[in-house]
Amino acid sequence: MTPRDLTFVLGGARSGKSVHAEQLAAASALPVTYIATAAVVGDAEFSARIAHHRERRPAHWRLVEAGVDLADAVTQNDAPGQCILIDCLTLWLANVLCPPEGETAPLDQYHARVAALETALVGAQGKVIVVSNEIGLGVVPMGAATRLYVDELGRLNQRIAALSTTATMMVAGLPLTLKSAGHA
């Protein structure tokens, strides 16, 4: 059995987490599949952010735009000798909890999607790099929907960190090792 190779990269907005994850993927010297989770482009500024990410990625990387079924995207693109880069859990969670139709997603569906993602990551045969935001370092949000989102992202980050073999926190473009291979 091949040991799991799951790297978790998290940090705040503009901390350098995506760039660091892209550097790790490139350094793996494996064929890379980039799984983008921004299902909805809401405005010109967000569209420009996506364009910036696209321009920065090597042209030979395969792009998969995942919807809310991130587990299926991982399973369909995983293989030994391959690298998957998921950018990012933060946007995926927003799409799952707050669908574009404006309805609130039932939490049991969310929990099932998280469980499916965990199963896909545990069973992955290739290298997987997961990016997420750390947004729980500030004050407790005022609104119930925002508190739910912050709480669920914190729980999701903890679950992925527990599964990971390596975890890095990005601060001001600097990688801080939280967990290294072989050390829990």
HELIX and SHEET records of a PDB file:
HELIX    1   1 LYS A   17  ALA A   27  1                                  11    
HELIX    2   2 ALA A   44  ARG A   56  1                                  13    
HELIX    3   3 LEU A   70  ASN A   77  1                                   8    
HELIX    4   4 LEU A   89  LEU A   97  1                                   9    
HELIX    5   5 LEU A  107  GLY A  123  1                                  17    
HELIX    6   6 ALA A  144  LEU A  163  1                                  20    
SHEET    1   A 7 ARG A  62  GLU A  65  0                                        
SHEET    2   A 7 VAL A  32  ALA A  36  1                                        
SHEET    3   A 7 CYS A  83  ASP A  87  1                                        
SHEET    4   A 7 LYS A 127  ASN A 133  1                                        
SHEET    5   A 7 ASP A   5  GLY A  11  1                                        
SHEET    6   A 7 THR A 166  VAL A 171  1                                        
SHEET    7   A 7 LEU A 174  LYS A 179 -1                                        
END                                                                             
